[in-house]
Amino acid sequence: LRRIVEEENIGLRLNTEQVKPVHLANGLFRTLLGKTNDTSLLKRFVVTHSRNGTPPKGHDSETLYSILSENRHLDATELTQDDLTKLRGAVRKIVVADRAVFAGDSGESYSAGGELFLTRDRFGQEGGEFIAQWLQAINSPLTAHLSDQLRDRRDIINVLGSPLLINSNQADNEPALLLYSDFFNRFDDGNYSLNKSMYLQALKSW
């Protein structure tokens, strides 16, 4: 019955029954813009452990610290490996709030509304893609409005994530993660119970 309703009344079939709003958003946004971005470094940064509790290959803090240092995304004289570990936990709280980013090829849809965060995730994207195609078909003004908002990188989540996104074109060749070192040093007690909105409010105030 479900198959009949989906095919005859809705016009599409979802490839998973565990669809989250962030899956719909990723499918909607990437269809409106007609592109995705390379989020591989961000994924390695926020996926700290696989299901068995160990870091996936290349996701350990030591490897990431070396990569980010060599690429001038951080200054080793200002940010230690321990600082980076705390930073990873905080960034994960924000961009993986919906828990839809996994190790390997298991999918990644980020809790962020920006063109730099759009991925090729295959899971649960059809609903968002359908909405985008419908908006485009009826020439809805929402199409241009949403597209403009997605291209605007001035919001705090884009600023936070841009050093870890391949095509972000960080200006001035400065070590971008230094921007956050003082902020995250305020959480030296290791308390990661803060939720996404609390982290963002604290970052805004800083």
C-alpha positions in Angstrom: 0.0 0.0 0.0 2.8 2.4 0.9 4.5 1.8 -2.4 1.3 2.5 -4.3 0.6 5.7 -2.4 4.2 6.9 -2.9 4.3 6.2 -6.6 0.8 7.1 -7.6 -0.1 9.9 -5.2 3.2 11.5 -4.2 5.3 10.8 -7.2 8.5 9.7 -5.4 9.8 7.0 -3.0 12.2 7.7 -0.2 15.2 5.4 0.0 15.1 5.4 3.8 12.6 5.6 6.6 14.8 7.6 8.9 14.5 11.0 7.2 15.5 14.0 9.3 14.7 17.7 8.5 18.4 18.2 7.8 18.2 15.6 5.0 15.3 17.5 3.4 17.1 20.8 3.8 20.3 19.5 2.1 18.3 18.1 -0.8 16.3 21.3 -1.1 19.3 23.7 -0.9 21.6 21.8 -3.2 18.9 21.5 -5.9 18.2 25.2 -5.7 21.8 26.1 -6.1 22.6 23.3 -8.5 25.9 22.4 -6.7 27.5 20.8 -3.7 30.8 21.4 -1.9 33.8 19.3 -0.8 33.2 18.9 2.9 35.7 16.1 3.4 38.0 18.0 5.8 35.0 19.2 7.9 33.7 15.6 8.1 37.1 14.4 9.3 37.1 17.2 11.9 33.6 16.5 13.4 33.5 12.7 13.1 35.7 11.8 15.9 34.7 8.2 16.4 33.2 5.4 14.4 30.5 3.0 15.8 33.1 0.8 17.5 34.4 3.8 19.5 37.7 4.3 17.6 38.6 7.2 15.3 38.3 6.3 11.6 41.5 6.4 9.6 42.7 10.0 9.3 40.2 11.3 11.8 42.5 11.2 14.9 43.4 14.6 16.4 47.2 14.1 15.8 46.7 13.7 12.0 44.2 16.6 11.8 46.5 18.8 13.8 49.4 18.1 11.4 47.2 18.7 8.4 45.8 22.0 9.7 49.2 23.2 10.8 50.7 22.5 7.4 47.9 24.3 5.6 48.0 27.3 7.9 44.6 26.8 9.3 46.0 27.1 12.8 49.2 28.3 14.4 50.9 25.7 16.5 52.4 28.4 18.8 48.8 29.5 19.8 46.7 26.4 19.5 47.7 23.0 21.0 46.5 19.6 20.1 44.4 19.5 23.3 42.8 22.8 22.2 42.0 21.3 18.9 40.3 18.3 20.5 38.0 20.7 22.5 37.4 22.7 19.4 36.3 19.6 17.5 33.7 18.7 20.2 32.3 22.2 20.1 32.1 22.4 16.3 30.4 19.0 16.2 27.8 20.3 18.7 26.9 22.9 16.2 27.1 21.4 12.7 26.1 17.9 13.6 23.2 18.8 15.9 20.8 16.6 13.9 23.2 13.6 14.1 23.2 13.1 10.3 26.9 13.0 9.7 28.7 9.6 9.8 32.1 8.0 9.1 32.9 6.6 5.7 30.2 6.6 3.0 27.3 6.5 5.5 26.1 10.0 4.6 26.5 13.6 5.7 23.9 16.3 6.0 25.0 19.2 8.1 22.9 21.3 10.5 23.9 24.5 8.6 22.2 26.6 6.0 25.0 27.7 3.7 26.3 26.7 0.2 29.7 25.6 1.7 27.9 22.9 3.7 25.9 21.2 0.9 26.8 17.6 0.2 26.2 14.7 -2.1 24.4 12.8 0.7 22.2 10.0 -0.9 20.0 9.4 2.1 16.5 11.0 2.4 17.2 13.8 -0.1 14.3 13.2 -2.5 11.7 15.1 -0.5 13.9 18.3 -0.5 14.8 17.8 -4.1 11.1 17.5 -5.0 10.2 20.7 -3.1 13.0 22.6 -4.8 11.9 21.4 -8.3 8.3 22.4 -7.5 9.4 25.9 -6.3 11.4 26.3 -9.5 8.5 25.1 -11.7 6.1 27.6 -10.3 8.7 30.4 -10.4 8.3 31.0 -6.7 10.0 34.1 -5.2 11.3 31.8 -2.5 13.7 30.3 -5.0 15.7 33.5 -5.4 15.3 34.4 -1.7 16.6 31.1 -0.4 19.4 31.0 -2.9 20.6 34.5 -1.8 20.5 33.4 1.8 22.5 30.3 1.1 25.2 32.3 -0.6 25.5 34.8 2.2 28.5 33.6 4.4 28.3 36.2 7.1 26.3 34.2 9.6 28.2 32.7 12.6 28.0 29.1 11.5 29.6 29.9 8.1 32.3 31.9 9.9 32.9 29.0 12.3 33.0 26.3 9.6 34.7 28.1 6.7 38.3 27.3 7.7 37.4 23.6 7.4 35.7 23.8 4.0 37.8 23.3 0.9 36.3 26.0 -1.3 35.8 28.7 1.4 38.7 30.8 0.1 39.9 32.1 3.5 41.1 35.6 3.0 44.6 37.0 3.9 46.1 33.6 4.4 45.7 33.9 8.1 45.5 30.9 10.4 41.7 30.9 10.7 41.2 28.7 13.7 43.1 31.3 15.8 39.9 33.3 15.6 38.3 30.8 18.0 41.1 29.8 20.3 40.3 32.3 23.0 36.6 31.5 22.9 37.0 27.8 23.3 39.6 28.2 26.0 36.6 29.3 28.1 35.5 25.7 28.1 38.7 24.3 29.6 36.7 22.4 32.2 35.7 19.9 29.5 32.0 20.5 29.9 30.4 19.5 26.6 26.8 19.5 27.9 26.1 22.9 26.2 23.6 22.7 23.4 24.0 24.2 19.9 22.1 27.4 20.7 24.2 28.0 23.9 27.4 27.6 22.0 26.3 30.0 19.3 25.1 32.6 21.8 28.5 32.4 23.6 30.3 32.8 20.4 28.2 35.8 19.3 28.9 37.5 22.6 32.6 36.9 22.2 
